[in-house]
Every structure is written in structure tokens, then in C-alpha cells.
Amino acid sequence: MTTEVRVPTLGESVTEATVATWFKKPGDSVNADEMLCELETDKVTVEVPSPAAGTLGEIVAAEGDTVGVDALLATLTEANGAAAAPAAKAAAPAPSAAPSGEDSAPVPVMVPALGESVSEATVSSWFKKVGDTVAQDEMLCELETDKVSVEVPAPAAGVLTEIMAAEGATVQASSQLGVIASGAAGAAAAPAAAPAPAAAAGGSKDVANAPSAEKAMAEAGISADQVTGSGRDGRIMKEDVAAAVAAAKAAPAAAPAQAPAQVRGPVTADDAAREERVKMTRLRQTIAKRLKDSQNTAAMLTTYNEVDMTEVMALRNEYKDLFLKKHGVKLGFMSFFTKACCHALKEVPEVNAEIDGTDIVYKNYVHMGIAAGTPTGLVVPVIRDADAMSFASIEKAIAEKGARARDGKLSMAEMQGGTFTISNGGVYGSLMSSPILNPPQSGILGMHKIQDRPMAINGKVEIRPMMYLALSYDHRIVDGKGAVTFLVRVKEALEDPRRLLMDL
């Protein structure tokens, strides 16, 4: 028999608490009255005992989550099938409406695997609401991590009876998102779940910061606006305060003087009424952090050159139809640039290396990152061993990964391990720019718009299709000579593509 573990009475006028610590994990055996977890309110710490002996099932409210009185914390499978403790029955009326036949059962909807080193995600959208009938593998909701969007399919056919993590909630890799009543009695279970949205709303009302965080901020003498919250809806947790204090100690003395530049200027009431404030997505926050970290860490410098695209364009126009017919993919410019960069990286290996402490790690392979713009932000899928691939293989990989990037289907593994990156701002009309390094890489090539310009060719003025190239590099590992040599080799290969065929 399944027993629900719910939030006990917290005290007069206390309506919510924070899950501070779980002493047990799913699958652990527990005794009746053994402590399962600890809740933290504004004033006191509350221990939650097990209502019965058995095995801990799913943990619904993870550490750091805010929960209301009587909110569901976890499920417990009793060892002897006996009835749950009276107190647990009184606190949990939902089981009375649960499906009771052998042809139906509650099926938990869990957070799927998020990828290596990814421990949490944000619920961005629910496609279904409580009471909706769902088919097996039908998409229920979408989660957003630092890099990718993850769709959550229905594990079984039935009725969605409960949503435990509302849109905007932060969930852990092992969290439960909802419940599906499967089988013939699934429809009967839907009304029982009607109160769930209210409970979820109460649980996700993260207006106040964690009590432990408030105490830590008071002790450290810092205010909430100096701390970036990682909890649900930006709620500040205790570890966020510790991170802010550590960052303040590590920051250079000049940092406080720069702080006012980050403070928003005065805004009139009329202007404020016409503004819209939108919380940054996790992907955008990650992009912002990584780019700023790159600027702060690397000794970044950019060198420029220009390339005459006449020969590449002529070669492409001559063979594009035959190429498409034979390989089933269009011949674009990216395969030429990828090949040219792989060729140049062999001659200037430091551009394809990275710094690890006091060591330089040279990569005897090229995992080429191809920056791609998506509706949610910039991502960089990686084409592995691009130096060993043909033009057709490169074009197919770029087309496939580009489509997956736009659809938010890229996995974390597909965006890790790159050794060099190409960014094409020309597709948006950029004439010249200085790309920012993608750490820990030491080089990134910026492509730009092809524009007809008058050029002096053999003493005569001719109109040629020209493109500016920009190589941003880490000056700690790449000297100016190496950077310029790399860019010249790319230019030479593109202006005479036959050099690529003969490895010259």
C-alpha cells in the first residue's frame, strides 16, 4: 500500500517551509517514526517522521523547494500492506479517489535524464492540464536546462491527475513532475486531482527567500540585491549567499567602483508603465556568464583579413547541382571554411590547443564547433573529427545539427568537446565583428557578409565578392605570428580551393 508523506502543521500563522535536508533517498527502507527529512520555516526547524514502516518511493519536493502546509513531500510503500497511520490518512484525502481496480494504477511522471553534469532544469511549458486524457509517449511538458530543451513524454496512457511542478519551477534530475492515472479508471481519478494546482501554486510561491539565506545575509552584512538566487523563481538559498560572499572576497579592489555602472538608472512612472520585464531564460543566463567569463579569463585579441570569394563561388555554382544529386545535400560555404580551417590548424596547432593549469594541451584532432542561432539563443553543436571528413559529410552534419539546434533537440554531448569554433554572422548581414572565444578553446573564426567591392587586380580595378574574416584568439597561448599565419592560410585555401585537394 502506498502512503503519502505530507507537510505537517507548521505552527500558528506559518503557511510554508523550505525542504532543508532529506535523510533518506528513494529505495531506502524506513521504520515508523524514523526521520525522513527536515523542513525549515522562518522561525523553527521541523522534522518529518515516517508515518509507517516500509520503503521510500518518490521524493516529490527536493531539497531547496518551498512547500505549503499539507503539501505532498514523498510517497512510501508500506512493508506489510497495513493501513497508513491515522494522521497520514487525515492529511491525505486523495487516496480515497485513486483508482482501485487491477486495470488502473497511478504512474509517476519523472524528470528524464538531463545529460552529464546537469542536475536541474526549469519547467518552461505544460502542454497538458490536470484532467486531460493523454496517450503514451505524448508530450506532456518541456524542460529547459542551461543548454537544451528536454521534452517529457507520457510514460503511459491515461489521465493527467496531478501537476507537481508548475511552469517556472526548478526541478532536480530525480524530481516528480506529475501523476497519470492509467487504465480504465483513469478518468475517475481526474476530479480527485483538481485541488493539486492550488497546492502547486502555494508551493511555488517563492516570494520570500529561504530563512537560512536571510540569516546568512544578515550575518554577512549583505542585502538580497547583492545575491543571485538559484531557487525557484529566483528565490535566494543559503548556498547562494555563500557563493556571493566568496565572490566578493575574490573580486579585485576595483570591483566596487564598477558596481554603479550595473545599477539601473532612474525611470519615470510613465516610462515604467510602458516597459516589460521578462526573466532571463537559463540558456540566456548561461550564455551571458560564459561570454563574460571568457573575457575575464583569456587574453583575447582579434586579427582581421579579407578573402576574395570568386573561386569558391565559381566552384560551388559549377558543381552544386551534381553535388546535391549525388549526396542529397546542398553544397554551401561552411564546408569550404571548415576544410580551410582544418588545413590551417595543422600548420598552426596552438590555435587548436587549450590551457590546463600550467600545461598546454595540443589536440591532434579537430572537433569543429559551428555556432548556430536559435529562437532561444546561440548554441554551438560540435562536428567531431571534422578534419577526417569529406565535403559531403561535413555538409550533412551541419544540416542535421543545425535543424536539431533550431528545434531544441541537441543533447549536451553534442555541444561539448569542441576544439575550434566558426561563427557566421554574415547570414544576418554583419560586415565585420570581433567574435568572443568559446572557452576553453583558444580560437574562433568569424565569417561575415559577402559584399561586392572594387579591388585592384593586376593593376586594374575589378568588382570582386569580398568577405572580411576575423580570428579571435587567446594571446596567452597564441602569438601574433601564429594568428596571422592561420588567417592567411585560410585566405589562401579559399581563394584557391584546389590547394585543399592537394593539401597545400
C-alpha positions as CSV (number, residue, x, y, z in Angstrom):
1,M,0.0,0.0,0.0
2,T,1.2,3.5,-0.9
3,T,1.2,6.1,1.9
4,E,1.7,9.8,1.3
5,V,4.2,11.8,3.3
6,R,2.9,15.3,3.7
7,V,4.0,18.6,5.4
8,P,2.8,18.6,9.0
9,T,1.3,21.6,10.8
10,L,4.0,24.2,11.0
11,G,2.7,26.4,13.7
12,E,0.4,29.4,14.1
13,S,0.4,31.8,11.1
14,V,3.1,29.7,9.4
15,T,2.0,28.7,5.9
16,E,5.1,27.4,4.2
17,A,8.5,26.0,4.7
18,T,11.7,25.1,2.8
19,V,12.9,21.5,2.4
20,A,16.3,21.7,4.1
21,T,17.6,18.1,4.1
22,W,16.5,14.6,3.1
23,F,17.9,11.9,5.4
24,K,16.7,9.2,3.1
25,K,16.7,8.6,-0.7
26,P,14.2,6.7,-2.9
27,G,14.5,2.9,-2.3
28,D,15.7,3.2,1.3
29,S,13.9,1.2,4.0
30,V,12.5,3.2,6.8
31,N,10.9,2.5,10.2
32,A,7.8,4.0,11.5
33,D,8.5,7.4,13.1
34,E,12.1,7.4,11.6
35,M,13.1,10.9,10.5
36,L,12.7,11.3,6.7
37,C,13.5,15.0,6.1
38,E,13.9,18.3,7.8
39,L,11.9,21.5,7.0
40,E,12.9,25.0,7.7
41,T,10.5,27.8,8.4
42,D,11.0,31.4,9.3
43,K,11.4,30.5,13.0
44,V,12.0,26.9,13.6
45,T,13.2,23.6,12.1
46,V,10.6,20.9,11.7
47,E,11.5,17.2,11.4
48,V,9.1,15.0,9.4
49,P,8.8,11.4,10.7
50,S,7.8,8.4,8.6
51,P,4.1,7.6,9.0
52,A,4.7,3.9,8.7
53,A,7.4,1.3,8.1
54,G,8.3,0.5,4.5
55,T,10.3,1.7,1.5
56,L,10.6,5.4,0.5
57,G,9.3,5.7,-3.1
58,E,9.4,9.0,-5.0
59,I,10.6,12.3,-3.5
60,V,8.3,15.0,-4.8
61,A,9.7,18.0,-3.0
62,A,13.5,18.2,-3.4
63,E,15.9,20.0,-1.1
64,G,15.5,23.7,-1.5
65,D,11.9,23.5,-2.6
66,T,9.2,25.7,-0.9
67,V,6.2,23.7,0.3
68,G,2.9,24.7,1.9
69,V,1.1,23.1,4.8
70,D,-0.2,19.6,3.8
71,A,1.8,19.6,0.5
72,L,3.0,16.2,-0.7
73,L,6.6,15.5,0.2
74,A,7.1,11.9,-0.9
75,T,5.4,8.5,-1.2
76,L,6.0,5.5,1.0
77,T,5.3,1.8,0.2
78,E,4.3,0.1,3.5
79,A,6.2,-3.1,4.3
80,N,3.2,-5.1,5.5
81,G,0.4,-3.5,3.4
82,A,-1.3,-2.3,6.6
83,A,-3.3,0.9,6.6
84,A,-1.5,4.1,7.0
85,A,-1.3,5.9,10.3
86,P,-4.5,7.8,11.1
87,A,-2.7,11.1,11.0
88,A,-1.5,10.4,7.5
89,K,-5.0,9.4,6.4
90,A,-6.4,12.6,7.7
91,A,-3.8,14.7,6.0
92,A,-4.1,12.9,2.6
93,P,-7.7,12.6,1.4
94,A,-6.5,12.0,-2.2
95,P,-6.1,8.2,-2.0
96,S,-9.9,7.7,-1.4
97,A,-10.4,8.8,-5.0
98,A,-7.5,6.9,-6.5
99,P,-8.1,4.1,-9.0
100,S,-8.8,0.8,-7.2
101,G,-9.1,-1.8,-9.9
102,E,-6.3,-4.0,-11.2
103,D,-6.7,-2.4,-14.6
104,S,-5.5,1.0,-13.4
105,A,-2.7,2.5,-11.4
106,P,-1.1,5.9,-10.7
107,V,2.0,6.3,-12.9
108,P,4.5,9.0,-11.8
109,V,5.9,11.4,-14.4
110,M,9.6,11.9,-13.6
111,V,12.2,14.3,-14.9
112,P,14.2,12.4,-17.6
113,A,18.0,12.2,-17.8
114,L,19.2,15.7,-18.4
115,G,22.7,15.0,-19.5
116,E,26.2,14.7,-18.0
117,S,26.8,17.2,-15.1
118,V,23.3,18.7,-15.5
119,S,21.4,18.4,-12.2
120,E,18.4,20.6,-12.6
121,A,16.1,22.2,-15.1
122,T,13.2,24.7,-15.3
123,V,9.7,23.8,-16.3
124,S,9.1,26.0,-19.3
125,S,5.7,24.8,-20.6
126,W,3.0,22.3,-19.8
127,F,1.2,21.1,-22.9
128,K,-1.5,19.3,-20.9
129,K,-3.6,20.4,-17.9
130,V,-5.0,18.3,-15.0
131,G,-7.9,16.2,-16.2
132,D,-6.6,15.9,-19.8
133,T,-6.5,12.5,-21.4
134,V,-3.1,11.6,-22.7
135,A,-1.7,8.9,-25.0
136,Q,1.5,7.0,-24.2
137,D,4.6,8.9,-25.4
138,E,2.5,12.1,-26.0
139,M,4.4,15.2,-24.9
140,L,3.3,16.5,-21.5
141,C,5.7,19.3,-20.8
142,E,9.0,20.9,-21.8
143,L,12.0,21.5,-19.5
144,E,14.8,23.9,-20.1
145,T,18.4,23.4,-19.0
146,D,21.5,25.6,-19.3
147,K,21.9,24.3,-22.9
148,V,19.0,22.4,-24.3
149,S,15.2,21.9,-24.1
150,V,14.0,18.5,-23.0
151,E,10.5,17.2,-23.8
152,V,8.9,14.9,-21.3
153,P,6.6,12.2,-22.8
154,A,3.8,10.5,-21.0
155,P,5.1,7.1,-19.6
156,A,1.6,5.6,-20.0
157,A,-1.8,6.3,-21.5
158,G,-4.4,7.6,-19.1
159,V,-5.5,10.9,-17.4
160,L,-3.1,13.6,-16.1
161,T,-4.3,13.8,-12.5
162,E,-1.7,16.0,-10.8
163,I,0.9,18.5,-11.8
164,M,3.5,18.8,-9.1
165,A,5.9,21.3,-10.7
166,A,4.3,24.3,-12.2
167,E,5.7,26.4,-15.1
168,G,8.7,28.3,-14.0
169,A,9.5,25.8,-11.2
170,T,13.1,24.5,-10.9
171,V,13.2,20.7,-10.7
172,Q,16.0,18.3,-9.9
173,A,17.1,15.4,-12.0
174,S,15.2,12.9,-9.8
175,S,12.1,15.0,-9.2
176,Q,8.5,14.0,-9.9
177,L,6.6,16.3,-12.3
178,G,3.1,14.8,-12.1
179,V,0.9,11.8,-11.9
180,I,-1.0,9.9,-14.6
181,A,-3.9,7.6,-13.7
182,S,-3.5,4.8,-16.2
183,G,-6.1,2.2,-17.3
184,A,-9.9,2.2,-17.4
185,A,-10.4,4.0,-14.0
186,G,-8.1,6.9,-15.1
187,A,-11.0,9.2,-15.9
188,A,-12.4,8.8,-12.4
189,A,-9.1,9.9,-10.9
190,A,-9.1,13.3,-12.6
191,P,-11.6,15.0,-10.3
192,A,-9.5,14.0,-7.2
193,A,-6.6,15.8,-8.6
194,A,-8.4,19.1,-9.1
195,P,-7.1,20.6,-5.9
196,A,-3.5,19.9,-7.0
197,P,-3.0,23.2,-8.9
198,A,-3.8,25.1,-5.8
199,A,-1.3,23.2,-3.8
200,A,1.3,23.6,-6.5
201,A,0.6,27.3,-6.6
202,G,1.1,27.5,-2.9
203,G,4.3,25.5,-3.1
204,S,5.8,27.7,-5.8
205,K,5.0,31.0,-4.2
206,D,8.7,31.8,-3.8
207,V,8.2,35.4,-2.7
208,A,10.3,35.1,0.5
209,N,13.9,33.9,0.5
210,A,14.9,30.8,2.4
211,P,15.0,31.5,6.1
212,S,18.6,30.2,6.3
213,A,19.5,32.5,3.5
214,E,18.0,35.5,5.3
215,K,20.0,34.6,8.4
216,A,23.2,34.2,6.4
217,M,22.8,37.5,4.6
218,A,22.2,39.2,8.0
219,E,25.4,37.7,9.4
220,A,27.4,38.6,6.3
221,G,26.0,42.1,6.2
222,I,24.8,41.9,2.6
223,S,21.4,42.7,1.0
224,A,19.3,40.5,-1.2
225,D,20.1,42.6,-4.3
226,Q,23.7,41.5,-4.0
227,V,22.9,37.8,-4.3
228,T,21.7,35.9,-7.3
229,G,19.1,33.3,-6.3
230,S,19.2,29.8,-7.8
231,G,15.9,28.7,-6.2
232,R,12.5,28.6,-7.9
233,D,11.6,32.0,-9.4
234,G,14.9,33.4,-8.3
235,R,14.5,32.5,-4.6
236,I,17.7,33.0,-2.7
237,M,19.1,29.9,-1.0
238,K,21.7,29.6,1.7
239,E,24.4,28.4,-0.8
240,D,23.7,31.4,-3.0
241,V,24.7,33.7,-0.1
242,A,27.9,31.7,0.5
243,A,28.7,32.0,-3.2
244,A,28.1,35.8,-3.1
245,V,30.3,36.2,-0.1
246,A,33.1,34.1,-1.7
247,A,32.8,36.1,-4.9
248,A,33.0,39.4,-3.0
249,K,36.2,38.3,-1.3
250,A,37.8,37.1,-4.5
251,A,36.8,40.2,-6.5
252,P,39.6,42.8,-7.2
253,A,39.5,46.0,-5.2
254,A,38.3,48.0,-8.3
255,A,35.1,45.9,-8.5
256,P,33.1,48.1,-6.1
257,A,33.8,51.2,-8.1
258,Q,32.3,49.4,-11.2
259,A,29.2,48.4,-9.4
260,P,27.2,51.6,-10.0
261,A,27.5,51.0,-13.8
262,Q,25.3,47.9,-13.3
263,V,22.6,49.8,-11.4
264,R,19.6,50.7,-13.4
265,G,19.0,54.4,-13.8
266,P,16.0,56.3,-12.7
267,V,12.8,55.6,-14.6
268,T,9.7,57.8,-14.6
269,A,6.3,56.3,-13.8
270,D,5.3,57.0,-17.4
271,D,8.3,55.1,-18.8
272,A,7.8,52.2,-16.3
273,A,4.2,51.7,-17.4
274,R,5.5,51.1,-21.0
275,E,8.2,48.6,-20.0
276,E,8.1,44.9,-19.9
277,R,10.3,42.9,-17.5
278,V,11.0,39.3,-18.5
279,K,13.1,36.8,-16.6
280,M,16.2,35.6,-18.4
281,T,16.0,32.0,-19.6
282,R,18.5,29.6,-18.2
283,L,20.1,29.4,-21.6
284,R,20.5,33.2,-21.8
285,Q,21.9,33.3,-18.3
286,T,24.5,30.6,-19.2
287,I,25.4,32.4,-22.4
288,A,25.9,35.7,-20.5
289,K,28.0,34.0,-17.8
290,R,30.2,32.1,-20.2
291,L,30.9,35.0,-22.5
292,K,31.8,37.3,-19.6
293,D,34.0,34.6,-18.0
294,S,35.8,34.2,-21.4
295,Q,36.5,37.9,-21.5
296,N,37.7,37.9,-17.9
297,T,39.9,34.8,-18.3
298,A,41.6,34.8,-21.7
299,A,43.9,37.5,-23.1
300,M,41.7,37.9,-26.1
301,L,42.9,39.6,-29.2
302,T,41.4,39.7,-32.8
303,T,43.2,39.9,-36.1
304,Y,41.5,40.6,-39.4
305,N,41.9,39.8,-43.1
306,E,39.7,39.7,-46.2
307,V,39.1,36.9,-48.7
308,D,38.1,37.0,-52.3
309,M,35.3,34.5,-52.7
310,T,35.4,34.4,-56.5
311,E,36.9,30.9,-56.9
312,V,34.8,29.3,-54.1
313,M,31.6,30.8,-55.6
314,A,32.5,29.7,-59.1
315,L,33.3,26.1,-57.9
316,R,30.1,26.0,-55.9
317,N,28.0,27.2,-58.8
318,E,29.6,24.7,-61.2
319,Y,29.1,21.6,-59.0
320,K,26.2,22.4,-56.7
321,D,23.5,20.6,-58.8
322,L,25.7,17.5,-59.2
323,F,26.7,17.6,-55.6
324,L,23.0,17.7,-54.5
325,K,22.1,14.9,-56.8
326,K,24.8,12.6,-55.6
327,H,25.0,13.4,-51.9
328,G,21.4,14.5,-51.2
329,V,22.6,17.7,-49.5
330,K,23.3,21.2,-50.7
331,L,26.8,22.5,-51.2
332,G,27.3,25.5,-49.0
333,F,30.1,27.7,-48.0
334,M,30.5,26.2,-44.5
335,S,32.2,23.1,-45.8
336,F,34.8,25.1,-47.6
337,F,35.5,27.2,-44.4
338,T,35.6,24.1,-42.2
339,K,38.1,22.4,-44.6
340,A,40.2,25.5,-44.8
341,C,40.3,25.9,-41.0
342,C,41.2,22.2,-40.5
343,H,44.0,22.7,-43.1
344,A,45.3,25.8,-41.2
345,L,45.1,24.2,-37.8
346,K,47.5,21.5,-38.8
347,E,50.1,24.2,-39.6
348,V,49.3,26.3,-36.5
349,P,48.4,23.7,-33.8
350,E,48.4,26.2,-31.0
351,V,45.1,27.6,-32.3
352,N,43.7,24.2,-31.8
353,A,45.1,23.8,-28.2
354,E,43.9,24.8,-24.8
355,I,45.5,25.8,-21.5
356,D,45.1,23.4,-18.5
357,G,46.7,25.0,-15.5
358,T,50.4,25.4,-16.4
359,D,50.1,22.9,-19.3
360,I,49.2,23.4,-22.9
361,V,47.1,20.6,-24.3
362,Y,47.6,20.2,-28.1
363,K,44.7,18.4,-29.9
364,N,45.7,16.1,-32.7
365,Y,42.2,16.1,-34.0
366,V,39.6,18.8,-34.9
367,H,36.2,18.8,-33.3
368,M,34.7,21.8,-35.1
369,G,32.1,23.9,-33.3
370,I,29.6,25.6,-35.7
371,A,27.8,28.4,-33.9
372,A,24.0,28.4,-34.7
373,G,21.4,31.0,-33.8
374,T,18.1,29.6,-32.5
375,P,14.9,31.3,-31.2
376,T,16.1,30.8,-27.6
377,G,19.8,31.9,-28.1
378,L,23.1,30.9,-29.5
379,V,24.3,27.2,-29.3
380,V,27.4,25.6,-30.7
381,P,26.9,22.0,-31.9
382,V,30.2,20.1,-32.4
383,I,31.2,18.2,-35.6
384,R,33.7,15.6,-34.3
385,D,36.8,14.7,-36.3
386,A,35.9,17.2,-39.0
387,D,39.5,17.0,-40.3
388,A,38.8,13.5,-41.4
389,M,35.5,14.2,-43.1
390,S,34.7,14.9,-46.8
391,F,32.8,17.9,-48.0
392,A,29.6,15.9,-48.3
393,S,29.9,14.5,-44.7
394,I,30.5,18.0,-43.3
395,E,27.5,19.5,-45.1
396,K,25.3,16.6,-43.9
397,A,26.5,17.0,-40.4
398,I,26.0,20.8,-40.4
399,A,22.5,20.5,-41.9
400,E,21.4,17.8,-39.4
401,K,22.8,19.5,-36.3
402,G,21.5,22.9,-37.4
403,A,18.0,21.5,-37.7
404,R,18.3,19.8,-34.3
405,A,19.6,23.1,-32.8
406,R,16.6,25.1,-34.1
407,D,14.2,22.5,-32.8
408,G,15.9,22.4,-29.4
409,K,16.7,18.7,-29.8
410,L,20.5,18.9,-29.3
411,S,21.9,16.9,-26.4
412,M,24.6,18.1,-24.1
413,A,27.1,15.6,-25.6
414,E,26.6,17.2,-29.0
415,M,27.7,20.6,-27.7
416,Q,30.8,19.5,-25.7
417,G,34.4,18.8,-26.6
418,G,34.9,21.3,-29.4
419,T,38.5,22.4,-30.1
420,F,37.8,25.3,-32.5
421,T,34.7,27.3,-33.5
422,I,33.4,29.0,-36.6
423,S,30.7,31.7,-36.3
424,N,28.9,33.0,-39.4
425,G,27.5,36.5,-38.7
426,G,27.2,37.1,-42.4
427,V,23.9,35.3,-42.6
428,Y,22.4,38.2,-40.6
429,G,24.2,40.8,-42.6
430,S,27.2,41.5,-40.4
431,L,30.0,43.2,-42.3
432,M,32.6,42.9,-39.5
433,S,32.8,41.8,-35.9
434,S,35.1,40.5,-33.2
435,P,33.8,37.1,-32.0
436,I,34.3,36.1,-28.4
437,L,36.2,32.9,-27.6
438,N,34.2,29.8,-26.6
439,P,36.3,28.6,-23.6
440,P,38.4,26.7,-23.1
441,Q,39.2,26.9,-26.8
442,S,41.9,29.3,-28.0
443,G,40.5,30.4,-31.3
444,I,37.3,31.3,-33.1
445,L,36.8,32.4,-36.7
446,G,34.2,35.0,-37.6
447,M,32.7,34.9,-41.1
448,H,30.8,37.9,-42.5
449,K,28.7,39.1,-45.3
450,I,29.9,38.7,-48.9
451,Q,29.9,42.1,-50.5
452,D,30.9,43.3,-54.0
453,R,33.8,45.8,-53.6
454,P,36.2,47.4,-56.1
455,M,39.6,45.7,-55.8
456,A,42.9,46.3,-57.5
457,I,43.7,43.2,-59.5
458,N,46.9,43.2,-61.6
459,G,46.9,46.9,-61.8
460,K,43.2,47.1,-62.8
461,V,40.1,47.9,-60.7
462,E,37.7,44.9,-60.7
463,I,34.5,44.2,-58.7
464,R,35.0,41.2,-56.6
465,P,32.9,39.4,-54.0
466,M,34.8,40.0,-50.8
467,M,34.4,38.8,-47.2
468,Y,36.1,40.1,-44.0
469,L,37.4,37.4,-41.8
470,A,38.2,37.8,-38.1
471,L,40.2,35.5,-35.9
472,S,39.8,36.0,-32.1
473,Y,42.5,34.1,-30.2
474,D,43.9,33.7,-26.7
475,H,47.1,35.6,-26.6
476,R,48.3,33.6,-23.6
477,I,48.9,30.6,-25.9
478,V,48.8,32.0,-29.5
479,D,51.3,34.6,-30.6
480,G,50.5,37.3,-33.2
481,K,52.6,35.5,-35.8
482,G,50.7,32.2,-35.4
483,A,47.3,34.0,-35.5
484,V,48.2,35.9,-38.7
485,T,49.7,32.8,-40.3
486,F,46.5,30.9,-39.5
487,L,44.3,33.5,-41.1
488,V,46.5,33.8,-44.2
489,R,46.4,30.0,-44.7
490,V,42.6,30.1,-44.5
491,K,42.5,33.0,-47.0
492,E,44.9,31.2,-49.4
493,A,42.8,28.0,-49.3
494,L,39.6,29.8,-50.1
495,E,41.0,31.9,-52.8
496,D,42.4,28.8,-54.5
497,P,40.3,25.8,-53.3
498,R,42.5,23.4,-55.3
499,R,45.0,23.8,-52.5
500,L,42.6,21.9,-50.2
501,L,42.6,18.9,-52.6
502,M,46.4,18.8,-52.7
503,D,46.9,19.5,-49.0
504,L,49.0,22.6,-49.8
